[in-house]
Amino acid sequence: MTRKQTRMLRRILISIAALVAVWVLCAFVPLPWYAQLALYLVPYLIIGYDVLRKAFLGVVQGEIFDENFLMAIATVGALALQEYREAAAVMLFYQIGELFQSYAVGKSRKNIAALMDIRPDYANLETSEGVQQVDPDTVAVGDVILIRPGEKIPLDGVVLEGSGTINTSALTGESRPRRVSPGDDVISGCVNQDEVLRVKVSKPFGQSTVARILELVENSSLKKAKAENFITKFARYYTPAVCIGAAALAILPSLFTGEWGVWVSRALTFLVISCPCALVISIPLTFFGGIGGASRSGILIKGGNYLEALAQVKTIVFDKTGTLTQGVFQVTGVFPAEGFTEDTLLETA
């Protein structure tokens, strides 16, 4: 868990302990309403102060209709109706859900970050003063760099001196190391395995293979699936509609029945149940989790729209033995052409 998630977990545990203590105290000791309100405000503010702050800032900035605003209105209304325990409990459950969501997103980010371990930290640049370690961004096309055994190739280029093997599995999935010699092209993100290579840079870092892959992952959230685009547009209309519906539920029946407390309570319940945060978050989170899960297996998916397209795939063809298989085969059938025997075909093969 991250430091922020740990702090939230600590707040949740403290709030639970405080809420249980206040609940037990109020159950055995008769207290006036203002004393109960003061006591229940302790766990409520411990767990919900950031939600109230975000809701206030949203109102100030003109972005009123979001889940923070709905949760603030619902819980403050519950406090006004003297449902102190329910107000604190609703805010507590909401924050527990947010913690689980944050943890799930964090795991996906870690998986993607592990896949992105191909980013080189430095380049060994040949200069008039000798070899210097520099940022790959500062290396120009035509410069000569050294790649020592065990180092990642920082930029795309052409081998000038040295012969050896490089591990390209992080980029291509090819399990067998590739042999390179002077005149061969090498791509960034691969690992030099055995000999020192002198490489002439052919592309700046921003156009190198590793930079393009990093850019695809970093911008994957921009390539949204149809479902994500739909739910984003839907939320713009759904949230205000929920607020208007709750206001109507609180006011209109009360005008005829006079039972303001009953209908305001029902309107607040309606607000909590209809809060769109789960609906709006679940779909993007599902796609993000899918991209992160694929990254854990070393598979790069450029965005939600590509992940959605994979659901329509019926046939997959692979061309690399060793990527998915062990390269161990057996003959399952022999079908010689007319005029040839099975033995002749097998001997020729």
N, C-alpha and C positions, 0 to 999 in steps of 0.2 A: 504494500500500500504506500501511496505517496504521503508526504508530510501533511498536505491538505486533507487527505482522506483520513489520516490518523487523527488529526484534530477534530474532524467531524465525528468520527467514531467515539472519541472521548466526550464530545458534547452530547451525543446521543445517550451514552451510558450515564453521564451525570444527570441529564434531564430525566431519564427513566427512574433513577434512584430518587431524585427530588420529587417527581410526580407520585411515586408510590408512597413516599414518606408523608407528603401532604394529604394524599387520599386517606391513608390510615389515620392520620391526626384528625381530619375532619369527620371521619366515621365515628370516632370515639369521643371527640370533644366538640360540643355544640359551639359554633363560632358565628358571629354576625357576618352578613354577606360581604362587607368591606374587608374583614379579616381574611375570609376565604379567597376573595379576589387577590389580595396582596400576596397570599401564600402561593396560589396557582400561577401568578404572574412570574414567579421565579423560574419554574421549569419551562414555562411558555416562552419567556424572553431568552433563556439560555439556548433553546433549540431553534427559535424562530426569528431572532433579531435581524439576521441577514436577509430573510425573506421580506420582512417589513421594510427594511432599508431599500431593497431592490424595487419593491412596489412603490415606495415614495418617490424614488428617483425616476421610475417609469412615468409616474403622473407628472412630475416636474418637466420631464423631457418630451411629454406628449405621447409616449408609448404606453398607453394605459392597459390595454387588454392583453394580458399575458397571465401565465399560471401564478406568478407571484402576487399579482393584483387580486386574482380570484381567491387564493389561499388567505391573503390578508383580510379581505372583506368577509370571507366565511368565518374565520376564527375570531376576528374582532366582533362580528355580529354575535357569535356564540357567547363571547364574554359579556356582551351587552344584555343577552338573555339569561345571564347568570348560569350558563352551562360551562363553567370554568374547566372542569375536568375534560369535557369533550373538546374544547378549544385547544388545550395543551396536547391532547392525544392525537388530534387530527394533524397538527403541525409536526408532531413527532413522527407519525407514520409517513408523512410526506417527505421528511428529511431522510428517513431510512430508505425510502424508495430512491431518492436522489443519490444516496451513497452507493447503493447497488448499481445504479446506472453509471456513476462515475468510475466505479471499479471495473465494470465491463468494458467501458471505453478505454480505460487505462491499459487493460490487458491487450486489447487490440492494437493500441499505439505501440506497446512494447514489441508485439510480434512484427509490426511493420518496421519499427526501428531496428530490430534484429536483422531483418532482410536488407535494410539499408546500411549494414555494416561494411558495405563495399566502398563507402566514401573514403578516399585517401586523405591522410592527415598532412602530408608534406610531399615535396618533390626534391630530389637531389639534382640541383642544377649545376652544370659545368660553367664556370666563369673564369675570367682571367686571373682571379685570386684563388682558384681551386674550386672544389665541390662545396656547395652551400645548400643547406636545407631551407627551402622557401615554400610559401603558400602556392598550391597548384594554380590559383587564380592569377598569379603574377607571371607565370611562364608564358612566353610568346611562341607563336608558330615559328619553327625553324630552330629553336633552342635545342640543346642536347642535354638529356637527363640520364642519370645512372639509376638502374634498378638492381638492388642487391638481393641475394637469395632471401626469401621470406617476406619481402616487401611487396606491397600492392603497387600495381602500375597506375600512376596518378593521371596520365593523359594518353590519348590515342597517339600513335606514332609508328615509325618504321625502324626496325632494328638495324643499327650501323655495325656494331661489333658484339660478339658473344653468341653462343649457341646454347640452348637449354630448353627446359620444359616450363610451361606456365599452366596454372590451374584455372580453367575458365568456368568451373562448375557453378560459381555464384551467379554468373550471367547467362550462360547457355544451358546449364543442366547437364552438360557433357561430363561423364564421370572419368574419362580417360584424359590425362594431361596432354596438352598439345605441344609438339616440338616446334621451336622457332629457330631461325638462323638469320644472318644478315640479308636484308631485303624483304623480310616478312613483316606484315602489319601486325601490330598488337593493339589491344583495346584496354581502356582504363577499367579498373575494378578487378582485374585478374591478379593472381599472385604468382610472382616469379619463384620457382622452386629450387633451382640448383646453381646457376652461374650468373655472374654479373653481366647485365645487358646495357649497352649504350644505345639509346633510342633518340631519334630525331622527332620532335613533336610535330604532328601534322594538323592538329585542331586545337583551338583554345579550350580551356577547361569548360566554359559555358556550353560548348558544342560537343563535348566528349560524350562517350557512351554512358559513363556513370552519371554525368550531370543530367542527361536526358531521362534516364531511369528515375533518378531522384525527383525530377520535375514532374514526371508522370504520377508518382505516388503523392507528392505534396499537393498536386492539383486534382487529385482523384475526386475530392468532394465537390468540385465544380461540375463534374460529369454525372449529374443526378439521373436516376431512373425515372420513368414516367410516374411511378407510384409516389416517389419523393416529391416531385414537382406538384402533383395533385394535392398531396396532403399539406404542402406549404400554402397553396392558394386556398384550400379548404379552411385552414386555421384562421385566415384573415377574416372570414365571414362567420365562422362557427363561434369564435370567442365572443365577439360583440353580441351575437344572437343569444348566447347563453346568459350574458349579463342582462340583456333586455328582458329575456324570458323570466329570469329570477326576480327582477324588479316588478314585472307584471304579476307574478305569482304572489309576491308579498303585498301588493297594493290593491289589486282589483277585487279578490275575494274578501279582503278585510273591509272594503267599503260597504259591502252588503251584509257581512256577518258581524263586523266589529271585533273579531278575534284577531287582533293585530299580532299578538305574541305567537299564536299558533301558525299563522301563515308566513310570518317573517322567519320563524324557525324552519318551516318547510322550504322556503326560498333559499335559505342558507344551506340546507341539506342538498337541495338541487344544485347549488353552485359547486359544492364539493364533489358530488357524484359526476357532474358534467364537466369537471375541469379537464381541458383538452391536453394537458401535459403528457399523459400516458399515450394518447393517440398520436400526438404530433411527434413525440420523441421515439416511439417504438419503431416506426418504419425506417427513418434514417439510421437509428442505432442497429437495426437488423442488417442493413446493407454494410454499415461500417464494421460490424462484427464479422460479417462474411469476408470482407476484404482482409481484415486482420487475421482471421482463421486461415485463409489461404496463404497469407504471408508467413505464418508459422510453418507451413509446409514448403516454403520457398517459391510460392506461386505469386506472381505480380499481376493484380487486376487493376486496370487503370481508372475504374470508377463504377458507380452503381449501375449505370446503363449497360456496361459490359457484363457485369455480374447477372443482370436481368436477362441479357441476351443468351448467356450460358444455359439458362433454364430451357431454352428452345432447342438446344443442340441434341441431335439424335445420333450422330456418328463422329468419333474422334480418331484421327489418323496420326500416328507418331512415326518419325523416321530415324530415331536414334536408339540403337541397341545399347543398353547400359544405362539409359536414362530411367526407364521404367522396368526393364527386365534384367535378368542376369546374363543374357546372351547364351543360354543353354537351350538347345533345340533338339527335337527328335522328328524323324520322318513319320508322317501320319498317312501318307498316300503317295503312290507312284503312278503317273499317268503318261506313259510314253506316246510319242506321235506314231502314226501308222508306219510300219516298216522297222520299228525299233522295239527292243525288249526292255523289260524292267531292269535287268542286270546291266545292259549297255548304258541305260540312262543313269543308273546309280554310279557306275564306274566313271562316266564322263563328269558327273557332278563332283 
